[in-house]
């Protein structure tokens, strides 16, 4: 037990929402292995809400990401004050490697063979060009495994306070849902993954509205104009990421592409139906949600290279063999029927 007290872990993930959600299994598994350890996470300000109320995390450090020396020195000083023994760089950068080096963190782990990692004497885990292809959360867990953690539990987690649970109950009443099924639709992806055009989401939303006992909730912060013009759906106000988390936690089902909100739903155990590309770098094997019931829909086997250009940022799943609105709509109806809900 005395040895546990000496271990002070820093998990570094200054990435997008989905990446940060997929890091949440690591603190849990570290605490299981080293229950008396100190665990902190280093994030960007806009993702800190993902770790709010997390019982496995003792502190959250914010990286402003600024290049000026004074900000680097401030971050070095802050990291140094925690006397970390281990640091896990889930997305290693030269900037962060040197910051950890000068902060005096003795055991630092990154990914792959980078020259700056050699110069800073950092340890590494290897993804070996994603062969065999595993989940991103599994690759990240390799860093914890390197210091002795043995686990294959990759379920993601977001924790709600008692006050937030009460707010969520009030929010569902505000939505006027009653016994109705709340289906969330998130249409935007920030061009981070293949996705439908807004017109396809509009078509889906109209079809969902036609189902008896169903209400549609639009979860986008920046809602496309075509969708905003649809009447009879819910456009909840959200000021920050924590608002989005509370909105998603209300849902019975969420329809989205491969996005951060999809991972939030997974961490909240909200079922998802998601559009995915079969290319290895975009596939559900690598980026699917973890911890919930997930239906991942892909285009036909021969779609890529025939209809699609092969550029996932310019793919809208259109044409023969793509992902049709009818196909997603039928998956939604199938989910509702399995839940024995009358529509």
Backbone as numpy.savetxt, mean C-alpha at the origin, in Angstrom:
# Nx Ny Nz CAx CAy CAz Cx Cy Cz
16.61 -11.79 27.44 15.79 -10.58 27.44 16.65 -9.32 27.44
17.82 -9.40 28.11 18.70 -8.24 28.11 19.20 -7.91 26.73
19.41 -8.97 25.93 19.89 -8.73 24.57 18.87 -7.98 23.76
17.55 -8.27 23.96 16.49 -7.59 23.23 16.54 -6.09 23.44
16.86 -5.66 24.67 16.86 -4.25 24.98 17.92 -3.50 24.18
18.94 -4.23 23.75 20.02 -3.58 23.01 19.68 -3.38 21.53
18.62 -4.02 21.06 18.30 -3.94 19.64 17.33 -2.78 19.39
17.77 -1.89 18.51 16.97 -0.71 18.18 16.93 -0.62 16.65
15.75 -0.84 16.11 15.59 -1.01 14.67 15.00 0.25 14.02
15.52 0.60 12.86 14.96 1.68 12.04 14.60 1.10 10.68
13.33 1.21 10.31 12.83 0.75 9.02 12.62 1.98 8.14
13.27 2.01 6.99 13.27 3.21 6.15 12.48 2.93 4.88
11.37 3.67 4.70 10.53 3.48 3.51 9.96 4.82 3.07
10.78 5.75 2.56 10.27 7.06 2.11 9.70 6.97 0.70
8.67 6.11 0.53 8.11 5.81 -0.79 6.64 6.22 -0.86
5.96 5.63 -1.85 4.55 5.88 -2.05 3.72 5.08 -1.06
2.42 5.36 -1.07 1.50 4.77 -0.08 1.56 3.26 -0.09
1.43 2.65 -1.27 1.41 1.19 -1.34 2.68 0.57 -0.81
3.84 1.15 -1.13 5.12 0.64 -0.65 5.18 0.66 0.88
4.68 1.75 1.46 4.72 1.89 2.92 3.78 0.87 3.57
2.59 0.69 3.01 1.67 -0.31 3.56 2.33 -1.69 3.56
3.04 -2.03 2.49 3.66 -3.35 2.38 4.85 -3.52 3.32
5.27 -2.44 3.99 6.34 -2.56 4.99 5.78 -2.88 6.38
4.47 -2.79 6.58 3.90 -2.93 7.92 4.06 -4.31 8.55
4.25 -5.40 7.80 4.51 -6.67 8.49 5.84 -6.71 9.24
6.81 -5.90 8.82 8.15 -6.00 9.40 8.19 -5.62 10.88
7.61 -4.48 11.31 7.64 -4.18 12.75 6.97 -5.26 13.59
5.87 -5.78 13.11 5.17 -6.85 13.85 6.07 -8.06 14.06
6.74 -8.49 12.99 7.56 -9.68 13.08 8.85 -9.43 13.88
9.39 -8.21 13.82 10.54 -7.88 14.65 10.18 -7.94 16.13
9.00 -7.42 16.47 8.56 -7.42 17.87 8.29 -8.84 18.37
7.83 -9.72 17.48 7.63 -11.11 17.88 8.96 -11.76 18.23
9.97 -11.49 17.42 11.29 -12.10 17.62 12.04 -11.42 18.76
11.92 -10.09 18.83 12.63 -9.31 19.84 11.63 -8.42 20.58
10.87 -8.99 21.51 9.75 -8.25 22.13 10.15 -7.01 22.89
11.39 -6.92 23.36 11.82 -5.75 24.11 12.60 -4.75 23.26
12.57 -4.95 21.97 13.32 -4.05 21.08 12.58 -2.73 20.89
13.29 -1.77 20.35 12.73 -0.46 19.98 12.64 -0.43 18.45
11.46 -0.12 17.93 11.26 -0.12 16.48 10.73 1.25 16.05
11.42 1.86 15.08 10.97 3.13 14.52 10.92 3.00 12.99
10.12 3.85 12.38 10.04 3.89 10.92 10.37 5.30 10.46
11.04 5.39 9.31 11.37 6.68 8.71 10.60 6.80 7.41
9.72 7.82 7.34 8.79 7.96 6.22 8.77 9.40 5.73
8.10 9.59 4.60 7.74 10.95 4.17 6.51 11.40 4.95
6.31 12.69 5.04 5.22 13.22 5.86 3.85 12.72 5.38
3.66 12.60 4.07 2.33 12.28 3.56 1.93 10.82 3.75
2.87 9.98 4.20 2.51 8.58 4.46 2.52 8.22 5.94
2.81 9.17 6.81 2.94 8.85 8.24 1.65 8.30 8.84
0.50 8.68 8.27 -0.78 8.22 8.82 -0.95 6.71 8.72
-0.21 6.07 7.84 -0.32 4.62 7.71 0.14 3.93 8.98
1.09 4.52 9.68 1.62 3.91 10.90 1.01 4.49 12.18
0.05 5.40 12.06 -0.59 5.94 13.25 -1.30 4.82 14.01
-1.15 4.82 15.32 -1.77 3.83 16.22 -1.15 2.43 16.11
-0.07 2.28 15.37 0.52 0.95 15.21 1.21 0.54 16.51
0.74 -0.54 17.16 1.30 -0.92 18.47 2.70 -1.50 18.39
3.18 -1.82 17.18 4.50 -2.42 17.02 5.58 -1.38 16.75
5.18 -0.11 16.64 6.12 0.97 16.28 6.21 1.96 17.43
7.44 2.23 17.87 7.66 3.11 19.00 7.84 4.57 18.60
8.23 4.82 17.35 8.42 6.21 16.93 8.36 6.29 15.41
7.94 7.44 14.92 7.91 7.71 13.48 8.78 8.93 13.23
9.76 8.78 12.36 10.66 9.87 11.99 10.30 10.32 10.57
10.20 11.61 10.38 9.81 12.16 9.08 11.05 12.64 8.32
11.17 12.17 7.10 12.23 12.62 6.21 11.64 13.62 5.23
12.09 14.86 5.31 11.60 15.91 4.42 12.11 15.74 2.99
13.14 14.91 2.83 13.65 14.63 1.49 14.40 15.77 0.85
14.77 16.76 1.63 15.44 17.93 1.06 16.94 17.70 0.95
17.56 18.29 -0.09 18.97 18.04 -0.38 19.91 18.98 0.37
19.39 20.08 0.89 20.27 21.03 1.57 20.97 20.36 2.76
22.21 20.75 2.98 23.02 20.13 4.03 22.39 20.25 5.41
21.77 21.39 5.69 21.23 21.58 7.04 20.13 20.58 7.34
19.34 20.21 6.32 18.29 19.22 6.53 18.89 17.83 6.71
19.96 17.55 5.98 20.64 16.26 6.16 21.23 16.15 7.56
21.84 17.25 8.03 22.43 17.24 9.38 21.34 17.08 10.45
20.20 17.71 10.23 19.09 17.57 11.18 18.63 16.12 11.27
18.52 15.47 10.10 18.08 14.08 10.08 19.14 13.17 10.71
20.41 13.42 10.42 21.49 12.64 11.03 21.43 12.77 12.56
21.24 13.99 13.04 21.17 14.23 14.48 19.99 13.50 15.11
18.84 13.52 14.41 17.65 12.86 14.94 17.84 11.34 14.99
18.40 10.79 13.93 18.65 9.35 13.91 19.69 8.98 14.97
20.72 9.77 15.08 21.78 9.52 16.05 21.23 9.50 17.48
20.26 10.35 17.77 19.72 10.45 19.13 19.01 9.18 19.58
18.60 8.33 18.63 17.90 7.09 18.97 18.85 5.91 19.18
20.12 6.09 18.87 21.12 5.02 19.06 20.68 3.71 18.39
20.28 3.80 17.14 19.83 2.59 16.45 20.99 1.62 16.25
20.67 0.34 16.42 21.66 -0.70 16.17 21.53 -1.29 14.78
20.33 -1.22 14.20 20.07 -1.79 12.89 19.22 -0.83 12.06
19.48 -0.79 10.77 18.66 -0.01 9.85 18.38 -0.83 8.61
17.13 -0.82 8.18 16.70 -1.55 6.99 16.30 -0.55 5.92
17.09 -0.46 4.86 16.79 0.46 3.76 15.99 -0.30 2.70
14.67 -0.23 2.77 13.83 -0.99 1.85 13.95 -0.46 0.42
14.24 0.80 0.28 14.58 1.38 -1.02 15.87 2.17 -0.84
17.02 1.51 -0.99 18.28 2.19 -0.69 18.59 3.32 -1.67
19.09 4.41 -1.14 19.57 5.52 -1.96 20.93 5.93 -1.43
21.70 6.58 -2.27 23.02 7.03 -1.83 22.89 8.04 -0.69
21.93 8.93 -0.81 21.71 9.94 0.23 21.47 9.28 1.58
20.55 8.31 1.63 20.21 7.68 2.90 21.36 6.81 3.41
22.10 6.18 2.50 23.23 5.36 2.93 24.26 6.18 3.69
24.55 7.38 3.19 25.53 8.23 3.86 24.96 8.81 5.15
23.67 9.13 5.16 23.04 9.65 6.39 23.15 8.61 7.51
22.84 7.36 7.21 22.92 6.31 8.22 24.36 6.06 8.65
25.27 6.16 7.69 26.70 5.98 7.99 27.18 7.03 8.99
26.85 8.29 8.71 27.30 9.37 9.60 26.50 9.41 10.91
25.31 8.79 10.91 24.53 8.72 12.16 25.04 7.61 13.08
25.97 6.81 12.58 26.60 5.80 13.42 25.81 4.53 13.60
24.87 4.25 12.69 24.13 2.98 12.77 25.07 1.88 12.29
25.35 0.93 13.16 26.40 -0.05 12.86 25.97 -1.07 11.81
24.76 -1.58 11.93 24.33 -2.67 11.04 23.27 -2.13 10.09
23.67 -1.90 8.84 22.79 -1.31 7.83 22.61 -2.30 6.68
21.34 -2.49 6.27 21.05 -3.46 5.21 20.34 -2.74 4.07
20.85 -2.95 2.85 20.22 -2.42 1.65 19.89 -3.53 0.68
19.69 -3.17 -0.59 19.34 -4.14 -1.62 20.37 -4.08 -2.74
20.89 -5.23 -3.12 21.75 -5.31 -4.29 23.17 -4.82 -4.06
23.90 -4.67 -5.17 25.31 -4.25 -5.14 25.43 -2.82 -5.65
25.39 -1.87 -4.77 25.59 -0.48 -5.14 26.97 -0.04 -4.63
27.66 0.79 -5.43 29.01 1.20 -5.04 29.00 1.97 -3.73
27.97 2.82 -3.55 27.92 3.59 -2.31 27.66 2.69 -1.10
27.02 1.55 -1.31 26.83 0.61 -0.21 28.17 -0.04 0.16
28.97 -0.27 -0.86 30.31 -0.81 -0.60 31.14 0.21 0.19
31.06 1.49 -0.22 31.84 2.52 0.45 31.41 2.71 1.90
30.11 2.55 2.17 29.60 2.74 3.54 29.56 1.44 4.33
30.05 0.35 3.72 30.12 -0.95 4.39 28.74 -1.44 4.83
27.74 -1.29 3.96 26.39 -1.75 4.26 26.22 -3.20 3.81
25.41 -3.94 4.55 25.07 -5.30 4.17 24.00 -5.26 3.07
23.77 -6.41 2.42 22.79 -6.43 1.33 21.99 -7.72 1.32
20.77 -7.61 0.81 19.99 -8.77 0.39 19.81 -8.64 -1.12
19.50 -9.73 -1.79 19.49 -9.72 -3.25 18.15 -10.19 -3.79
17.64 -9.47 -4.76 16.39 -9.85 -5.40 16.62 -10.69 -6.65
17.84 -10.73 -7.13 18.24 -11.58 -8.24 17.30 -11.44 -9.45
17.07 -10.16 -9.79 16.23 -9.82 -10.95 14.83 -10.42 -10.86
14.32 -10.52 -9.63 12.97 -11.01 -9.37 12.75 -12.43 -9.88
13.80 -13.25 -9.86 13.68 -14.65 -10.25 14.14 -15.50 -9.06
13.24 -16.31 -8.46 11.82 -16.44 -8.82 11.03 -15.23 -8.34
9.92 -14.95 -9.02 9.09 -13.80 -8.69 8.35 -14.05 -7.38
8.55 -13.13 -6.45 7.84 -13.19 -5.16 7.15 -11.86 -4.92
6.47 -11.77 -3.79 5.76 -10.53 -3.47 6.73 -9.50 -2.91
6.43 -8.22 -3.17 7.27 -7.12 -2.68 7.41 -7.19 -1.16
6.34 -7.51 -0.45 6.42 -7.61 1.00 7.35 -8.74 1.43
7.42 -9.78 0.63 8.31 -10.91 0.92 9.77 -10.52 0.70
10.04 -9.79 -0.38 11.40 -9.30 -0.61 11.84 -8.39 0.53
10.93 -7.51 0.98 11.26 -6.60 2.08 11.55 -7.37 3.37
10.77 -8.44 3.60 10.95 -9.22 4.82 12.32 -9.92 4.84
12.94 -10.07 3.68 14.28 -10.68 3.63 15.26 -9.94 4.52
15.07 -8.62 4.69 15.98 -7.86 5.53 15.86 -8.28 6.99
14.63 -8.51 7.44 14.43 -8.99 8.82 14.94 -10.43 8.95
14.74 -11.22 7.90 15.22 -12.60 7.94 16.75 -12.65 8.06
17.41 -11.63 7.54 18.88 -11.60 7.56 19.41 -11.51 8.99
18.60 -11.02 9.92 19.05 -10.94 11.32 18.36 -11.99 12.18
17.75 -12.99 11.54 17.23 -14.11 12.31 15.73 -14.24 12.41
14.96 -13.28 11.89 13.50 -13.38 11.93 13.05 -14.47 10.97
12.24 -15.38 11.46 11.73 -16.47 10.64 10.21 -16.33 10.53
9.73 -15.90 9.38 8.29 -15.72 9.21 7.93 -15.70 7.74
6.68 -16.11 7.47 6.11 -15.97 6.13 4.75 -15.27 6.24
4.52 -14.63 7.39 3.29 -13.87 7.58 3.49 -12.48 6.99
2.89 -12.24 5.84 3.06 -10.97 5.13 1.80 -10.12 5.15
0.84 -10.46 6.00 -0.40 -9.68 6.09 -0.08 -8.26 6.53
-0.60 -7.29 5.79 -0.38 -5.89 6.13 -1.40 -5.44 7.18
-1.10 -4.34 7.86 -1.96 -3.89 8.96 -2.02 -2.36 9.02
-3.21 -1.85 9.24 -3.41 -0.46 9.63 -4.35 -0.48 10.82
-4.02 0.28 11.85 -4.76 0.21 13.11 -5.62 1.46 13.32
-6.82 1.25 13.81 -7.76 2.33 14.09 -7.94 2.47 15.59
-8.03 3.70 16.05 -8.27 3.95 17.47 -9.76 3.77 17.78
-10.07 3.68 19.06 -11.47 3.57 19.47 -12.27 4.78 19.01
-11.66 5.95 19.10 -12.33 7.17 18.64 -12.61 7.11 17.14
-11.65 6.60 16.39 -11.85 6.49 14.94 -12.93 5.46 14.62
-13.01 4.40 15.38 -14.05 3.40 15.17 -15.44 4.03 15.35
-15.56 4.90 16.33 -16.82 5.61 16.54 -17.10 6.56 15.38
-16.06 7.23 14.90 -16.22 8.13 13.76 -16.65 7.35 12.51
-16.13 6.15 12.36 -16.47 5.33 11.20 -17.94 4.94 11.24
-18.44 4.59 12.44 -19.86 4.26 12.58 -20.72 5.46 12.22
-20.31 6.65 12.67 -21.05 7.87 12.34 -20.97 8.17 10.85
-19.82 7.88 10.27 -19.64 8.14 8.84 -20.56 7.27 8.01
-20.70 6.01 8.38 -21.59 5.12 7.64 -23.03 5.59 7.76
-23.41 6.09 8.91 -24.75 6.66 9.08 -24.91 7.90 8.22
-23.83 8.71 8.14 -23.87 9.91 7.31 -24.02 9.56 5.84
-23.39 8.45 5.44 -23.55 7.98 4.06 -24.98 7.53 3.79
-25.76 7.32 4.85 -27.13 6.84 4.67 -27.17 5.40 4.20
-26.15 4.63 4.57 -26.04 3.28 4.03 -27.06 2.33 4.65
-27.30 2.44 5.97 -28.21 1.51 6.60 -27.75 0.08 6.38
-28.63 -0.73 5.82 -28.28 -2.12 5.50 -27.74 -2.26 4.09
-27.51 -1.16 3.42 -27.04 -1.22 2.04 -25.57 -1.63 1.96
-25.19 -2.10 0.78 -23.81 -2.48 0.51 -23.06 -1.24 0.03
-21.93 -0.95 0.67 -21.11 0.18 0.25 -19.97 -0.34 -0.62
-19.95 0.09 -1.88 -18.90 -0.31 -2.81 -18.08 0.92 -3.16
-16.81 0.88 -2.85 -15.92 1.98 -3.18 -15.33 1.81 -4.57
-15.19 2.92 -5.27 -14.55 2.92 -6.58 -13.44 3.96 -6.55
-12.20 3.51 -6.81 -11.06 4.42 -6.87 -10.53 4.38 -8.30
-10.70 5.46 -9.02 -10.46 5.45 -10.47 -9.06 5.91 -10.87
-8.35 6.59 -9.98 -7.05 7.16 -10.36 -5.91 6.32 -9.79
-4.76 6.40 -10.47 -3.61 5.63 -10.01 -2.31 6.43 -10.06
-2.38 7.70 -10.42 -1.17 8.51 -10.51 -0.18 7.99 -11.55
-0.71 7.31 -12.56 0.09 6.72 -13.64 1.15 5.76 -13.07
0.86 5.17 -11.92 1.81 4.23 -11.33 1.58 2.81 -11.81
0.45 2.58 -12.49 0.12 1.24 -12.95 -0.88 1.34 -14.10
-1.03 0.28 -14.89 -2.07 0.28 -15.92 -3.44 0.50 -15.30
-4.32 1.14 -16.03 -5.61 1.49 -15.45 -6.62 1.76 -16.56
-7.89 1.69 -16.23 -8.94 2.12 -17.15 -8.90 3.63 -17.34
-9.51 4.08 -18.42 -9.80 5.50 -18.58 -11.01 5.84 -17.71
-11.18 7.13 -17.36 -12.34 7.52 -16.54 -13.67 7.09 -17.14
-13.78 7.06 -18.48 -15.04 6.69 -19.12 -15.46 5.27 -18.76
-14.47 4.36 -18.62 -14.80 2.98 -18.24 -15.29 2.93 -16.80
-14.67 3.70 -15.92 -15.14 3.75 -14.53 -16.55 4.34 -14.46
-16.81 5.35 -15.29 -18.16 5.92 -15.34 -19.19 4.86 -15.69
-18.87 4.06 -16.69 -19.78 2.99 -17.12 -20.00 1.99 -15.98
-18.94 1.64 -15.28 -19.07 0.71 -14.17 -19.93 1.30 -13.05
-19.68 2.55 -12.71 -20.42 3.20 -11.62 -21.91 3.23 -11.93
-22.26 3.56 -13.17 -23.68 3.60 -13.56 -24.30 2.20 -13.42
-23.58 1.15 -13.80 -24.09 -0.21 -13.68 -24.24 -0.60 -12.21
-23.28 -0.21 -11.38 -23.36 -0.51 -9.96 -24.55 0.19 -9.32
-24.82 1.41 -9.76 -25.97 2.15 -9.24 -27.29 1.45 -9.53
-27.31 0.67 -10.59 -28.54 -0.01 -10.97 -28.88 -1.18 -10.06
-27.90 -1.63 -9.27 -28.13 -2.74 -8.36 -28.91 -2.28 -7.14
-29.93 -3.05 -6.80 -30.73 -2.73 -5.61 -29.88 -2.92 -4.36
-30.04 -2.02 -3.42 -29.40 -2.13 -2.11 -27.89 -1.84 -2.15
-27.43 -1.16 -3.21 -26.01 -0.83 -3.33 -25.83 0.68 -3.39
-24.85 1.18 -2.66 -24.45 2.58 -2.77 -22.98 2.63 -3.16
-22.65 3.56 -4.04 -21.29 3.69 -4.55 -20.60 4.87 -3.88
-19.39 4.63 -3.39 -18.58 5.66 -2.75 -17.34 5.91 -3.61
-17.12 7.16 -4.00 -15.95 7.53 -4.79 -14.84 7.92 -3.82
-13.72 7.21 -3.85 -12.67 7.41 -2.86 -11.50 8.26 -3.35
-11.53 8.70 -4.61 -10.44 9.53 -5.14 -10.40 10.89 -4.45
-9.19 11.39 -4.23 -9.05 12.76 -3.74 -9.28 13.74 -4.88
-8.65 13.49 -6.03 -8.85 14.30 -7.22 -9.73 13.50 -8.19
-11.00 13.82 -8.19 -11.98 13.04 -8.95 -12.04 13.55 -10.39
-11.89 12.65 -11.38 -12.04 13.08 -12.78 -13.40 13.74 -13.02
-13.43 14.74 -13.89 -14.66 15.50 -14.13 -15.81 14.59 -14.58
-15.51 13.60 -15.43 -16.57 12.73 -15.93 -17.28 12.00 -14.79
-16.51 11.61 -13.79 -17.07 10.87 -12.66 -17.81 11.80 -11.72
-17.26 12.99 -11.51 -17.89 13.94 -10.59 -19.29 14.34 -11.06
-19.55 14.22 -12.34 -20.87 14.60 -12.86 -21.94 13.54 -12.61
-21.55 12.36 -12.15 -22.53 11.29 -11.92 -23.29 11.59 -10.63
-24.61 11.53 -10.71 -25.46 11.79 -9.56 -25.80 10.49 -8.84
-26.16 10.64 -7.56 -26.62 9.49 -6.80 -25.51 8.64 -6.22
-24.28 9.15 -6.21 -23.18 8.44 -5.58 -22.61 9.33 -4.47
-21.78 8.75 -3.62 -21.25 9.46 -2.46 -19.85 9.97 -2.76
-19.63 11.27 -2.51 -18.32 11.89 -2.67 -17.86 12.40 -1.30
-17.31 11.53 -0.46 -16.97 11.96 0.91 -15.80 12.94 0.93
-15.86 13.86 1.87 -14.77 14.84 2.02 -13.57 14.16 2.68
-12.39 14.47 2.20 -11.17 13.96 2.83 -10.10 15.04 2.79
-9.52 15.29 3.95 -8.49 16.32 4.08 -7.09 15.74 4.12
-6.99 14.49 4.57 -5.67 13.88 4.68 -5.80 12.38 4.48
-4.68 11.68 4.58 -4.67 10.24 4.33 -5.47 9.49 5.38
-5.48 10.00 6.60 -6.25 9.32 7.66 -7.75 9.35 7.35
-8.23 10.43 6.73 -9.63 10.49 6.30 -9.91 9.39 5.28
-9.00 9.21 4.32 -9.18 8.17 3.32 -9.22 6.79 3.98
-8.36 6.57 4.97 -8.34 5.29 5.67 -9.70 5.03 6.33
-10.27 6.05 6.96 -11.58 5.87 7.61 -12.68 5.63 6.59
-12.60 6.29 5.45 -13.59 6.08 4.40 -13.52 4.65 3.89
-12.32 4.17 3.59 -12.16 2.82 3.06 -12.60 1.77 4.07
-12.35 2.04 5.36 -12.73 1.05 6.38 -14.24 0.85 6.46
-15.02 1.79 5.93 -16.48 1.68 5.90 -16.98 0.72 4.81
-16.15 0.45 3.82 -16.62 -0.22 2.62 -16.82 -1.72 2.83
-17.75 -2.28 2.06 -17.92 -3.72 2.01 -17.06 -4.32 0.90
-16.71 -3.49 -0.08 -15.91 -3.93 -1.22 -15.30 -2.71 -1.88
-14.09 -2.85 -2.41 -13.44 -1.75 -3.12 -12.99 -2.21 -4.49
-13.29 -1.39 -5.52 -12.88 -1.66 -6.89 -11.84 -0.61 -7.27
-10.69 -1.08 -7.75 -9.59 -0.17 -8.03 -8.57 -0.83 -8.94
-7.61 -0.07 -9.38 -6.45 -0.67 -10.05 -5.38 -0.92 -8.99
-4.15 -1.23 -9.41 -3.07 -1.49 -8.46 -2.55 -0.15 -7.92
-3.09 0.27 -6.79 -2.79 1.59 -6.23 -2.56 1.50 -4.73
-2.11 2.61 -4.16 -1.97 2.71 -2.72 -3.28 2.46 -1.98
-4.40 3.07 -2.40 -5.67 2.79 -1.73 -6.06 1.32 -1.74
-5.69 0.59 -2.79 -5.94 -0.86 -2.80 -5.20 -1.52 -1.64
-3.95 -1.12 -1.40 -3.18 -1.69 -0.30 -3.73 -1.26 1.06
-4.25 -0.04 1.14 -4.91 0.39 2.38 -6.10 -0.52 2.67
-6.90 -0.80 1.64 -8.04 -1.71 1.82 -7.57 -3.08 2.31
-6.49 -3.59 1.70 -5.97 -4.88 2.13 -5.57 -4.87 3.59
-4.92 -3.79 4.02 -4.46 -3.70 5.42 -5.63 -3.56 6.38
-6.77 -3.06 5.91 -7.98 -2.91 6.72 -8.90 -4.12 6.60
-8.47 -5.14 5.85 -9.23 -6.38 5.62 -10.52 -6.12 4.84
-10.53 -5.06 4.05 -11.67 -4.78 3.16 -11.44 -5.52 1.85
-12.38 -6.34 1.39 -12.20 -7.08 0.13 -12.00 -6.13 -1.06
-11.21 -6.57 -2.02 -10.91 -5.75 -3.19 -11.11 -6.54 -4.48
-11.51 -5.81 -5.52 -11.47 -6.30 -6.89 -10.58 -5.32 -7.65
-9.46 -5.81 -8.17 -8.45 -4.91 -8.71 -8.02 -5.30 -10.11
-7.73 -4.28 -10.91 -7.23 -4.48 -12.27 -5.72 -4.59 -12.23
-5.18 -5.63 -12.86 -3.74 -5.85 -12.85 -3.22 -6.17 -14.24
-1.96 -5.82 -14.44 -1.23 -6.14 -15.66 -0.42 -7.42 -15.41
-0.32 -8.32 -16.40 0.44 -9.56 -16.20 1.95 -9.41 -16.32
2.45 -8.25 -16.77 3.89 -8.06 -16.84 4.49 -8.23 -15.44
5.61 -8.93 -15.31 6.16 -9.24 -13.99 6.30 -8.03 -13.07
6.72 -6.88 -13.61 6.94 -5.70 -12.77 5.64 -5.10 -12.25
4.50 -5.49 -12.82 3.20 -4.92 -12.44 2.23 -5.98 -11.90
2.64 -7.21 -11.86 1.73 -8.33 -11.64 1.26 -8.43 -10.19
0.12 -9.10 -9.95 -0.35 -9.30 -8.57 0.58 -10.20 -7.77
1.37 -11.05 -8.43 2.35 -11.85 -7.70 3.34 -10.95 -6.96
3.63 -9.79 -7.55 4.57 -8.84 -6.95 3.87 -7.77 -6.11
2.69 -7.31 -6.58 2.08 -6.12 -5.99 0.65 -6.33 -5.47
0.16 -7.55 -5.41 -1.20 -7.75 -4.93 -1.37 -7.33 -3.48
-2.60 -6.99 -3.06 -2.85 -6.66 -1.65 -2.61 -7.87 -0.77
-2.24 -7.62 0.49 -1.96 -8.70 1.43 -2.84 -8.56 2.68
-3.53 -9.64 3.03 -4.28 -9.64 4.28 -5.78 -9.62 4.12
-6.28 -9.46 2.90 -7.73 -9.39 2.69 -8.16 -10.44 1.65
-9.47 -10.48 1.40 -9.96 -11.28 0.28 -9.80 -10.44 -0.98
-8.98 -10.91 -1.91 -8.66 -10.11 -3.08 -8.96 -10.88 -4.36
-9.71 -10.25 -5.25 -9.94 -10.76 -6.59 -9.13 -9.90 -7.54
-8.11 -10.47 -8.13 -7.23 -9.72 -9.04 -7.55 -10.12 -10.48
-7.94 -9.14 -11.27 -8.38 -9.40 -12.64 -7.29 -8.98 -13.61
-6.93 -9.89 -14.52 -5.91 -9.62 -15.53 -6.52 -9.78 -16.92
-5.94 -9.13 -17.92 -6.38 -9.35 -19.30 -6.05 -10.77 -19.74
-6.56 -11.15 -20.91 -6.30 -12.48 -21.44 -4.80 -12.71 -21.61
-4.41 -13.96 -21.66 -3.01 -14.35 -21.67 -2.23 -13.72 -22.82
-2.85 -13.58 -24.00 -2.14 -13.07 -25.18 -2.35 -11.57 -25.41
-2.95 -10.89 -24.43 -3.26 -9.47 -24.61 -2.00 -8.62 -24.75
-1.04 -8.82 -23.85 0.20 -8.03 -23.90 1.00 -8.39 -25.16
1.48 -7.40 -25.85 2.26 -7.62 -27.04 1.44 -7.75 -28.30
0.12 -7.96 -28.15 -0.77 -8.06 -29.31 -1.64 -6.81 -29.40
-2.40 -6.55 -28.33 -3.24 -5.35 -28.28 -2.52 -4.24 -27.53
-1.93 -4.60 -26.38 -1.24 -3.61 -25.55 0.14 -3.31 -26.14
0.61 -2.08 -25.97 1.92 -1.67 -26.49 3.07 -2.26 -25.69
2.77 -2.79 -24.51 3.82 -3.28 -23.64 4.32 -2.23 -22.67
3.82 -0.99 -22.81 4.16 0.08 -21.87 3.03 0.19 -20.85
3.22 -0.28 -19.62 2.13 -0.31 -18.66 1.56 1.06 -18.33
2.35 2.12 -18.50 1.85 3.46 -18.19 0.93 4.00 -19.28
0.86 3.31 -20.42 -0.02 3.74 -21.50 -1.07 2.69 -21.83
-1.30 1.76 -20.91 -2.25 0.68 -21.15 -3.55 0.97 -20.40
-4.68 0.84 -21.11 -5.98 1.09 -20.51 -6.87 -0.15 -20.55
-6.27 -1.33 -20.81 -7.00 -2.60 -20.83 -8.14 -2.60 -21.84
-7.98 -1.83 -22.92 -9.04 -1.73 -23.91 -8.88 -2.79 -25.00
-9.94 -3.01 -25.74 -9.87 -3.90 -26.89 -10.10 -5.36 -26.54
-10.03 -6.19 -27.56 -10.28 -7.62 -27.40 -9.23 -8.24 -26.49
-9.69 -8.97 -25.49 -8.78 -9.62 -24.56 -8.36 -8.76 -23.39
-8.84 -7.51 -23.34 -8.52 -6.64 -22.21 -9.39 -6.94 -21.01
-9.66 -5.93 -20.20 -10.53 -6.09 -19.04 -11.78 -5.25 -19.28
-12.89 -5.90 -19.51 -14.13 -5.20 -19.83 -14.86 -4.77 -18.56
-15.69 -3.74 -18.72 -16.53 -3.28 -17.61 -17.47 -4.40 -17.18
-18.01 -5.12 -18.13 -18.95 -6.19 -17.82 -18.29 -7.27 -16.96
-17.04 -7.56 -17.26 -16.32 -8.58 -16.49 -16.16 -8.17 -15.03
-15.78 -6.92 -14.78 -15.63 -6.44 -13.41 -16.99 -6.38 -12.73
-18.00 -5.92 -13.45 -19.36 -5.83 -12.90 -19.85 -7.21 -12.46
-19.58 -8.23 -13.25 -19.99 -9.59 -12.89 -19.25 -10.09 -11.66
-17.98 -9.69 -11.51 -17.23 -10.07 -10.31 -17.84 -9.42 -9.07
-18.27 -8.16 -9.21 -18.92 -7.48 -8.09 -20.22 -8.20 -7.72
-21.03 -8.53 -8.72 -22.28 -9.24 -8.44 -22.00 -10.59 -7.79
-20.97 -11.29 -8.27 -20.61 -12.57 -7.67 -20.21 -12.42 -6.22
-19.46 -11.37 -5.91 -19.06 -11.12 -4.52 -20.29 -10.87 -3.65
-21.21 -10.05 -4.15 -22.41 -9.73 -3.37 -23.25 -10.99 -3.15
-23.36 -11.81 -4.18 -24.14 -13.04 -4.04 -23.52 -13.99 -3.02
-22.19 -14.05 -3.00 -21.51 -14.89 -2.01 -21.75 -14.40 -0.60
-21.95 -13.11 -0.48 -22.23 -12.53 0.85 -23.71 -12.66 1.22
-24.48 -13.30 0.29 -25.92 -13.49 0.50 -26.66 -12.18 0.72
-26.25 -11.18 -0.10 -26.89 -9.88 -0.04 -27.83 -9.75 -1.24
-29.05 -9.36 -1.02 -30.01 -9.21 -2.10 -29.80 -7.91 -2.83
-29.66 -7.99 -4.18 -29.47 -6.77 -4.98 -30.59 -6.62 -5.99
